Amino acid sequence: MDLSESTVRDRARAYAETEPLYDVERQHVETVPKTFASDEYGRRDAQWIVRWYFRRYLGEYPDRERREREDAFRDNDFGDV
């Protein structure tokens, strides 16, 4: 795939139009830095980042690797997160 600016823009536009939870994702991306800076966050806030990291990919991401990372994160003590 040619990773030109137009390709990225086209794929991003298609992603925004077809991803059912795009608006929720966009809001999280905007609010997460403030949430962590305020020290008022929960485990699910941190877990969302791990899930989003793998699901934001504009294509098919290997599901096995994604699940392994999510499972590894889930095993962390909240105090460590």
N, C-alpha and C positions, 0 to 999 in steps of 0.2 A: 504494500500500500504506500502510495506517495503521501507523505505527511506534510502537505502544504498548508498554508493558512486557510485556504478555501475549504480544504478537506476537513480540517478541525472545526471550522465554523459550520459547515454542512452537517457533520456528525453531531455536533453539540445542539444544533437546532432540531435535528431529528430526535435526539435523545430527550430534549425538553418537551417535544410534542407527543412522544410515545410512552415515556416513563410515567406510570400512574401516580407516583408519589414525588414527582419532581418538585412541586411547590414546597412540600415538607422538607425535602432534602436541601433545597436552596435556603430555606429559613434556618435550618440547622447550621449550614456552612457559615451563615452570617452571624449567628448568635453564639456558637460554641466558644470562640475565643473570649468573649466577654464573660461567659459562664465560668470558664476555668480561671480567668483572672480574678473573679470575685470570690473564689473558693467556696461557692455555693452550688455544688454539683453532686450528682449521685452516680452510682455505678452504671446506670443505664446511659448516662451522658457519655461516659468514657467508652462503654461498649458500642455505642452507636458509631463512634469514629472507626473502630476496628471493622465493623460490618460495612460501613460506607467505603472504607479504603478499598475493599475488594469489589464492591458492587457498583462503584462509580465508573468502572472500566467501560468504555464505549465499544464493547464487543463481547465475546465469550471468554470469560475468565475461567481457568481450571477450577472446577467446584471443589475438588478434593483438597487442594492447597488452601482455599478460602476457609473451608470447614475446619481444617487442622488449626489454622490461626485463630479462628473464633473460639474453638474448644480450648486452646492453650490460654487465651485471654480469660475465659470463664473460670479457669482454675486459680487465678490470682486472688490473693486476699485483698479486700477492698482498701485496707490501709496502705497497701503497696501501690494501688492504682493511683 
